[in-house]
Amino acid sequence: VFGLKLGLPKATKASTESPEKSSSKAESSARSGSKGGAGETRGGGKGALTVNEFVARTKRYRERGLEPTKPELIAYARYLGIDPITDGDLMWIADEALAAPLPSEWTEHHDSADRVFYYNVQTHASSWTHPLEQLHRDTYKAIVHFRSGDISKEDQIGEIDRLKRKCDEAERDSIKELQAWSEHTDEGGQRFFYNRDKQVSVWTDPRPARCHSL
């Protein structure tokens, strides 16, 4: 569906297969700290552009100073459930979703067909969908519901106070967690991150995703 919105070819049958078939490869590369390299072209050329491929590609292009086109961003916003016409001022949510880093327990990989998927090293589950995608969907829904007019002024004031307390608490928890993480390098020169409170190590830097979610 996302590919069709961008005016790209229809997805092949392979593009709807479960990423679980690639879990063994992902687990092996995750243990070594690798993301599994893959070639890329600006115009695609390998069939329909799936959402996760678009997200991963956009991140790589932004490192080169390139931004997604307006039609691409609008298509992605609609995929997230955002109405770019009625809620044009909330397009920043789509932009934030595209910049979302991976949480510490997730790693990015490519399958044999060069499709991007995500692997959770703790649950050993694989997914085509970025793990923070739902966060941005929920953010949009919360804002739209709040300003829809279905809530009275008194309830809005109460809701704002509740959200403020929730944000303050989340900020305190985030600061405490971020201070517990430290960056290290193993004997092979691979970076890893250690949490002194939980006494766990991960390959993915957990700090950007924690800050982004906050």
BAVEX-573919 format. One line per 10 residues: number of its first residue (from 0); their letters; for each residue x, y, z of N, C-alpha, C. Coordinates in Angstrom, 1 decimal. Example, Ala and Ser with C-alpha at 12.3 -4.5 7.8 and 13.67 -1.06 7.14 Angstrom:
<sites>
0 = AS = 13.2:-5.7:7.8:12.3:-4.5:7.8:13.2:-3.3:7.8 | 12.8:-2.2:7.1:13.7:-1.1:7.1:12.9:0.0:7.9 .
</sites>
This chain:
<sites>
0 = VFGLKLGLPK = 0.8:-1.2:0.0:0.0:0.0:0.0:0.9:1.3:0.0 | 1.9:1.3:0.8:2.8:2.4:0.9:3.4:2.7:-0.5 | 3.9:1.6:-1.1:4.5:1.7:-2.4:3.6:2.2:-3.5 | 2.3:1.8:-3.4:1.4:2.3:-4.4:1.1:3.8:-4.2 | 1.1:4.2:-2.9:0.9:5.6:-2.6:2.0:6.5:-3.2 | 3.2:5.9:-3.3:4.3:6.6:-3.9:4.4:6.5:-5.4 | 3.4:5.7:-6.0:3.4:5.5:-7.4:4.4:4.5:-7.9 | 4.8:3.6:-7.0:5.8:2.6:-7.3:5.1:1.3:-7.7 | 5.9:0.3:-8.3:5.3:-0.9:-8.7:4.6:-1.7:-7.5 | 3.7:-2.6:-7.8:3.0:-3.3:-6.8:4.0:-4.3:-6.1 .
10 = ATKASTESPE = 3.8:-4.5:-4.8:4.6:-5.4:-4.1:4.6:-6.8:-4.6 | 5.7:-7.5:-4.6:5.7:-8.9:-4.9:5.2:-9.7:-3.8 | 5.0:-11.0:-4.0:4.6:-11.9:-2.9:5.6:-12.0:-1.8 | 6.9:-11.9:-2.2:8.0:-12.0:-1.2:7.9:-10.9:-0.2 | 7.4:-9.7:-0.6:7.4:-8.6:0.3:6.5:-8.7:1.4 | 5.6:-9.7:1.4:4.6:-9.9:2.4:5.0:-11.1:3.3 | 6.1:-11.7:3.1:6.5:-12.9:3.8:7.0:-12.4:5.2 | 6.9:-13.3:6.1:7.3:-13.0:7.5:8.8:-12.9:7.6 | 9.3:-12.0:8.4:10.8:-11.9:8.6:11.3:-12.9:9.5 | 10.5:-13.8:10.1:10.9:-14.8:11.0:11.9:-15.8:10.3 .
20 = KSSSKAESSA = 11.8:-15.9:9.0:12.7:-16.8:8.2:14.1:-16.3:8.3 | 14.3:-15.0:8.5:15.6:-14.4:8.6:16.2:-14.3:10.0 | 15.4:-14.8:11.0:15.8:-14.6:12.4:17.1:-15.2:12.7 | 17.4:-16.4:12.2:18.7:-17.0:12.5:19.9:-16.2:12.0 | 19.7:-15.6:10.8:20.8:-14.7:10.3:20.9:-13.5:11.2 | 19.8:-12.9:11.6:19.8:-11.7:12.4:20.4:-12.0:13.7 | 20.1:-13.1:14.3:20.6:-13.5:15.6:22.1:-13.6:15.6 | 22.6:-14.2:14.5:24.1:-14.4:14.3:24.8:-13.0:14.2 | 24.2:-12.2:13.3:24.8:-10.9:13.1:24.6:-10.0:14.3 | 23.5:-10.1:15.1:23.3:-9.3:16.3:24.4:-9.6:17.3 .
30 = RSGSKGGAGE = 24.7:-10.9:17.4:25.8:-11.3:18.4:27.1:-10.7:18.1 | 27.4:-10.5:16.8:28.6:-9.9:16.4:28.6:-8.4:16.3 | 27.4:-7.8:16.5:27.2:-6.4:16.5:27.1:-5.9:15.1 | 26.8:-6.7:14.1:26.7:-6.3:12.7:25.3:-6.0:12.3 | 25.1:-5.1:11.4:23.7:-4.8:10.9:23.5:-5.5:9.5 | 24.5:-6.1:9.0:24.2:-6.8:7.7:24.1:-5.8:6.6 | 25.3:-5.5:5.9:25.3:-4.5:4.9:24.5:-4.9:3.7 | 24.1:-3.8:2.9:23.3:-4.0:1.7:23.5:-2.8:0.8 | 23.4:-3.1:-0.5:23.5:-2.0:-1.5:22.2:-1.2:-1.5 | 22.3:0.0:-2.2:21.1:0.8:-2.3:21.2:1.7:-3.5 .
40 = TRGGGKGALT = 20.0:2.1:-4.0:20.0:3.1:-5.0:18.9:4.1:-4.7 | 19.0:5.3:-5.1:18.1:6.4:-4.8:16.7:6.0:-5.3 | 16.6:5.5:-6.5:15.3:5.2:-7.1:14.7:3.9:-6.7 | 15.3:3.1:-5.9:14.8:1.7:-5.6:15.2:0.8:-6.7 | 14.3:0.3:-7.5:14.7:-0.6:-8.6:14.6:-2.1:-8.2 | 14.1:-2.4:-7.0:13.9:-3.8:-6.6:12.5:-4.1:-6.3 | 11.5:-3.4:-6.9:10.1:-3.6:-6.7:9.5:-2.5:-5.8 | 8.4:-2.8:-5.2:7.7:-1.8:-4.4:8.6:-1.4:-3.2 | 8.5:-0.2:-2.8:9.2:0.3:-1.6:8.4:0.1:-0.4 | 8.8:-0.7:0.5:8.0:-1.0:1.7:8.3:0.1:2.7 .
50 = VNEFVARTKR = 7.5:0.2:3.7:7.6:1.3:4.7:8.9:1.3:5.4 | 9.3:0.1:5.9:10.6:0.0:6.6:11.8:0.3:5.8 | 11.7:-0.1:4.5:12.8:0.2:3.6:12.8:1.8:3.4 | 11.7:2.4:3.3:11.6:3.8:3.1:12.2:4.5:4.3 | 11.9:4.0:5.5:12.4:4.6:6.8:13.9:4.5:6.8 | 14.4:3.2:6.6:15.9:3.0:6.6:16.6:3.8:5.6 | 16.0:3.9:4.4:16.7:4.6:3.3:16.7:6.1:3.6 | 15.7:6.6:4.2:15.6:8.0:4.5:16.7:8.4:5.5 | 16.9:7.5:6.5:18.0:7.8:7.4:19.4:7.8:6.8 | 19.6:6.9:5.9:20.9:6.8:5.2:21.1:8.1:4.3 .
60 = YRERGLEPTK = 20.0:8.5:3.6:20.1:9.7:2.8:20.3:11.0:3.6 | 19.7:11.0:4.8:19.8:12.2:5.6:21.3:12.4:6.1 | 22.0:11.3:6.2:23.4:11.4:6.6:24.2:12.0:5.5 | 23.6:12.0:4.3:24.3:12.7:3.1:23.7:14.1:2.8 | 22.8:14.5:3.7:22.2:15.8:3.5:21.0:15.8:2.6 | 20.4:14.6:2.3:19.3:14.5:1.4:18.0:14.2:2.2 | 16.9:14.8:1.7:15.6:14.7:2.4:14.6:14.0:1.5 | 13.6:13.3:2.1:12.6:12.7:1.3:11.8:13.8:0.6 | 11.2:13.4:-0.5:10.4:14.3:-1.3:9.0:14.6:-0.6 | 8.4:15.7:-0.9:7.1:16.0:-0.3:6.1:14.9:-0.5 .
70 = PELIAYARYL = 5.9:14.3:-1.7:5.0:13.2:-1.9:5.3:12.0:-1.0 | 6.6:11.7:-0.8:7.0:10.6:0.0:6.6:10.9:1.5 | 6.9:12.1:1.9:6.6:12.4:3.3:5.1:12.4:3.6 | 4.3:12.8:2.6:2.8:12.8:2.7:2.3:11.4:2.7 | 2.9:10.5:1.9:2.5:9.1:1.8:2.8:8.4:3.2 | 3.9:8.8:3.7:4.3:8.1:5.0:3.4:8.6:6.1 | 3.1:9.9:6.1:2.2:10.5:7.1:0.9:9.8:7.1 | 0.3:9.6:5.9:-1.0:8.9:5.8:-0.8:7.4:6.2 | 0.3:6.8:6.0:0.5:5.5:6.5:0.4:5.4:8.0 | 0.9:6.5:8.7:0.9:6.6:10.1:-0.5:6.9:10.6 .
80 = GIDPITDGDL = -1.4:7.3:9.7:-2.8:7.7:10.1:-2.9:9.2:10.2 | -1.9:9.9:9.8:-2.0:11.4:9.9:-2.7:11.9:8.7 | -3.6:12.9:8.9:-4.3:13.6:7.8:-3.4:14.8:7.5 | -2.7:14.8:6.4:-1.8:15.9:6.0:-2.5:17.2:5.6 | -3.8:17.1:5.3:-4.6:18.2:5.0:-5.2:18.9:6.2 | -6.0:18.1:7.0:-6.7:18.6:8.2:-5.6:19.0:9.2 | -4.6:18.1:9.4:-3.7:18.3:10.5:-2.3:18.5:9.9 | -2.2:19.5:9.0:-0.9:19.8:8.4:0.1:20.3:9.4 | -0.3:20.9:10.5:0.6:21.3:11.5:1.2:20.2:12.3 | 0.7:19.0:12.1:1.2:17.8:12.9:2.1:16.9:12.0 .
90 = MWIADEALAA = 2.5:17.4:10.8:3.4:16.7:10.0:4.8:16.4:10.6 | 5.1:17.2:11.6:6.3:17.0:12.4:6.4:15.6:13.0 | 5.2:15.0:13.3:5.2:13.7:13.9:5.8:12.7:12.8 | 5.4:12.8:11.6:5.9:11.9:10.5:7.4:12.1:10.4 | 7.8:13.4:10.5:9.3:13.7:10.4:10.0:13.1:11.5 | 9.5:13.2:12.7:10.1:12.6:13.9:10.1:11.1:13.8 | 9.1:10.5:13.3:9.1:9.0:13.1:10.2:8.5:12.2 | 10.4:9.3:11.1:11.5:9.0:10.2:12.9:9.1:10.8 | 13.0:9.9:11.9:14.3:10.1:12.5:14.4:9.2:13.8 | 13.4:8.4:14.0:13.4:7.6:15.3:14.6:6.5:15.3 .
100 = PLPSEWTEHH = 15.4:6.6:16.3:16.5:5.6:16.4:15.9:4.3:17.0 | 16.7:3.2:17.0:16.3:1.9:17.5:16.5:1.8:19.0 | 15.6:1.2:19.7:15.8:1.0:21.1:17.0:0.0:21.3 | 17.5:-0.1:22.5:18.7:-0.9:22.7:18.6:-2.4:22.4 | 17.4:-2.9:22.6:17.2:-4.4:22.3:16.9:-4.7:20.9 | 16.9:-3.7:20.0:16.6:-4.0:18.6:17.8:-3.7:17.7 | 18.0:-4.5:16.7:19.0:-4.3:15.7:18.4:-4.3:14.3 | 19.1:-3.7:13.3:18.5:-3.6:11.9:19.3:-4.6:11.1 | 18.6:-5.2:10.2:19.2:-6.2:9.3:18.6:-6.2:7.9 | 19.2:-7.0:7.0:18.7:-7.1:5.7:18.5:-8.6:5.4 .
110 = DSADRVFYYN = 17.4:-9.0:4.8:17.2:-10.5:4.5:17.9:-10.8:3.1 | 17.7:-12.0:2.6:18.3:-12.4:1.4:17.8:-11.6:0.2 | 16.7:-11.0:0.3:16.1:-10.2:-0.8:16.4:-8.7:-0.6 | 17.4:-8.4:0.3:17.8:-7.0:0.6:16.7:-6.2:1.2 | 15.8:-6.8:1.9:14.7:-6.0:2.6:15.1:-5.8:4.0 | 14.8:-4.6:4.5:15.1:-4.3:5.9:14.1:-4.9:6.9 | 14.6:-5.5:8.0:13.8:-5.9:9.0:14.5:-5.7:10.4 | 13.7:-5.8:11.4:14.3:-5.5:12.8:14.2:-6.7:13.6 | 15.2:-6.9:14.4:15.3:-8.1:15.3:15.5:-7.7:16.7 | 14.7:-8.3:17.6:14.8:-8.1:19.0:15.7:-9.2:19.7 .
120 = VQTHASSWTH = 16.8:-8.8:20.2:17.8:-9.7:20.7:17.4:-10.3:22.0 | 16.4:-9.7:22.7:15.9:-10.3:23.9:14.8:-11.3:23.7 | 13.8:-11.0:22.9:12.7:-11.9:22.6:12.9:-12.8:21.4 | 13.9:-12.5:20.6:14.3:-13.2:19.4:13.1:-13.1:18.4 | 12.4:-12.0:18.4:11.3:-11.8:17.5:11.8:-10.9:16.4 | 11.3:-11.0:15.2:11.6:-10.2:14.0:10.4:-9.4:13.6 | 10.6:-8.3:13.0:9.5:-7.4:12.6:9.9:-6.6:11.4 | 8.9:-6.4:10.4:9.2:-5.5:9.3:9.0:-4.1:9.8 | 8.3:-3.9:10.9:7.9:-2.5:11.4:8.9:-2.0:12.4 | 9.2:-0.7:12.2:10.1:-0.1:13.2:9.5:-0.1:14.6 .
130 = PLEQLHRDTY = 10.2:-0.5:15.6:9.7:-0.7:17.0:9.1:0.6:17.6 | 9.4:1.8:17.1:8.9:3.0:17.7:7.8:3.6:16.8 | 7.3:2.8:15.8:6.3:3.4:14.9:5.0:3.7:15.7 | 4.6:2.7:16.5:3.3:2.9:17.3:3.3:4.1:18.2 | 4.5:4.5:18.7:4.7:5.6:19.6:4.2:6.9:18.9 | 4.5:7.0:17.6:4.2:8.2:16.8:2.7:8.2:16.4 | 2.2:7.0:16.1:0.7:6.9:15.9:-0.1:7.3:17.1 | 0.4:6.9:18.3:-0.3:7.2:19.5:-0.2:8.7:19.8 | 0.9:9.3:19.5:1.1:10.7:19.7:0.1:11.5:18.9 | 0.0:11.2:17.7:-0.9:11.9:16.8:-2.4:11.7:17.3 .
140 = KAIVHFRSGD = -2.8:10.5:17.6:-4.1:10.3:18.1:-4.4:11.1:19.4 | -3.5:11.1:20.3:-3.7:11.9:21.5:-3.9:13.3:21.3 | -3.1:13.9:20.4:-3.2:15.4:20.1:-4.6:15.7:19.4 | -4.9:14.8:18.4:-6.2:15.0:17.7:-7.4:14.9:18.6 | -7.3:13.9:19.5:-8.4:13.7:20.4:-8.5:14.9:21.4 | -7.4:15.4:21.8:-7.4:16.5:22.8:-8.0:17.8:22.2 | -7.8:18.0:20.9:-8.3:19.3:20.3:-9.5:19.1:19.4 | -10.1:17.9:19.5:-11.2:17.6:18.7:-12.5:18.4:19.0 | -12.6:18.9:20.2:-13.8:19.6:20.7:-14.7:18.7:21.5 | -14.4:17.4:21.6:-15.2:16.5:22.3:-14.9:16.6:23.8 .
150 = ISKEDQIGEI = -13.9:17.3:24.2:-13.5:17.5:25.6:-13.8:18.9:26.1 | -14.4:19.0:27.2:-14.7:20.3:27.8:-13.5:21.0:28.2 | -13.6:22.4:28.3:-12.4:23.2:28.7:-11.9:22.7:30.1 | -12.8:22.4:31.0:-12.3:21.9:32.3:-11.5:20.6:32.2 | -12.1:19.7:31.4:-11.4:18.4:31.2:-10.0:18.6:30.5 | -10.0:19.6:29.6:-8.7:19.9:28.9:-7.7:20.4:29.9 | -8.1:21.2:30.8:-7.1:21.8:31.8:-6.6:20.6:32.7 | -7.6:19.8:33.1:-7.2:18.6:33.9:-6.3:17.7:33.2 | -6.5:17.5:31.9:-5.7:16.6:31.1:-4.3:17.1:30.9 | -4.2:18.4:30.7:-2.9:19.1:30.5:-2.1:18.9:31.8 .
160 = DRLKRKCDEA = -2.7:19.1:33.0:-2.0:18.9:34.2:-1.5:17.5:34.4 | -2.4:16.5:34.0:-2.0:15.1:34.1:-0.8:14.8:33.2 | -0.9:15.3:32.0:0.2:15.0:31.0:1.5:15.7:31.4 | 1.4:16.9:32.0:2.6:17.6:32.5:3.3:16.7:33.6 | 2.5:16.2:34.5:3.0:15.4:35.6:3.6:14.1:35.0 | 3.0:13.6:34.0:3.5:12.3:33.4:4.8:12.6:32.7 | 4.9:13.8:32.0:6.1:14.1:31.3:7.3:14.4:32.3 | 6.9:15.1:33.4:8.0:15.4:34.4:8.5:14.1:35.0 | 7.6:13.1:35.3:8.1:11.8:35.8:8.9:11.1:34.8 | 8.5:11.1:33.5:9.2:10.4:32.5:10.6:11.0:32.3 .
170 = ERDSIKELQA = 10.7:12.3:32.4:12.0:13.0:32.3:12.9:12.6:33.4 | 12.4:12.5:34.6:13.3:12.1:35.8:13.8:10.7:35.6 | 12.9:9.8:35.1:13.2:8.4:34.9:14.3:8.3:33.8 | 14.1:9.1:32.7:15.0:9.1:31.6:16.4:9.5:32.0 | 16.5:10.6:32.8:17.8:11.1:33.2:18.5:10.1:34.1 | 17.7:9.4:35.0:18.3:8.4:35.8:18.9:7.2:35.0 | 18.1:6.8:34.0:18.5:5.7:33.1:19.7:6.0:32.3 | 19.7:7.2:31.7:20.7:7.7:30.8:22.1:7.7:31.6 | 22.0:8.1:32.8:23.2:8.2:33.6:23.8:6.9:33.9 | 23.0:5.8:33.8:23.5:4.5:34.1:24.2:3.8:33.0 .
180 = WSEHTDEGGQ = 24.1:4.4:31.8:24.7:3.8:30.6:26.1:4.4:30.3 | 27.0:3.6:29.9:28.3:4.0:29.5:28.8:3.3:28.3 | 29.6:3.9:27.5:30.1:3.4:26.2:31.4:2.7:26.4 | 31.6:1.6:25.7:32.9:0.9:25.8:33.3:0.2:24.5 | 34.5:-0.3:24.4:34.9:-1.0:23.2:35.5:-2.3:23.5 | 35.1:-3.4:22.8:35.6:-4.7:23.1:37.0:-4.9:22.5 | 37.6:-6.1:22.6:38.9:-6.4:22.1:39.0:-6.3:20.6 | 37.8:-6.5:19.9:37.8:-6.5:18.5:37.5:-5.1:17.9 | 37.4:-4.1:18.8:37.2:-2.7:18.4:35.7:-2.4:18.2 | 34.8:-3.3:18.6:33.4:-3.1:18.4:32.8:-2.4:19.6 .
190 = RFFYNRDKQV = 32.0:-1.3:19.4:31.4:-0.5:20.5:30.3:-1.3:21.1 | 30.2:-1.2:22.4:29.0:-1.7:23.1:28.7:-0.8:24.3 | 27.5:-1.0:24.9:27.0:-0.1:25.9:26.6:-0.9:27.1 | 27.0:-0.4:28.3:26.8:-1.1:29.5:26.0:-0.3:30.5 | 25.0:-1.0:31.1:24.2:-0.4:32.2:24.6:-0.9:33.5 | 25.2:0.0:34.3:25.7:-0.5:35.6:24.6:-0.8:36.6 | 23.4:-0.3:36.5:22.4:-0.6:37.4:21.8:-2.0:37.1 | 21.5:-2.2:35.8:20.9:-3.5:35.4:22.0:-4.6:35.1 | 23.3:-4.1:35.0:24.4:-5.0:34.7:24.1:-5.8:33.4 | 23.8:-5.1:32.3:23.5:-5.7:31.0:24.3:-4.9:30.0 .
200 = SVWTDPRPAR = 24.7:-5.6:28.9:25.4:-4.9:27.8:24.6:-5.1:26.5 | 24.6:-4.1:25.7:23.9:-4.1:24.4:24.8:-3.5:23.3 | 24.5:-3.9:22.0:25.3:-3.3:20.9:24.7:-2.0:20.5 | 23.4:-1.8:20.6:22.8:-0.6:20.1:22.8:0.5:21.2 | 23.2:1.7:20.9:23.2:2.8:21.9:21.8:3.1:22.3 | 21.5:2.9:23.6:20.1:3.0:24.0:19.7:4.5:24.3 | 20.7:5.4:24.3:20.4:6.7:24.7:19.6:7.5:23.7 | 19.9:7.5:22.4:19.1:8.2:21.4:17.6:7.9:21.4 | 17.3:6.6:21.5:15.9:6.1:21.5:15.2:6.6:22.7 | 15.9:6.6:23.9:15.3:7.0:25.1:14.9:8.5:25.1 .
210 = CHSL = 15.8:9.3:24.6:15.6:10.7:24.4:14.5:11.0:23.4 | 14.5:10.3:22.3:13.5:10.5:21.3:12.1:10.2:21.8 | 12.0:9.1:22.5:10.7:8.7:23.1:10.2:9.7:24.1 | 11.1:10.2:24.9:10.7:11.3:25.9:10.2:12.5:25.2 .
</sites>
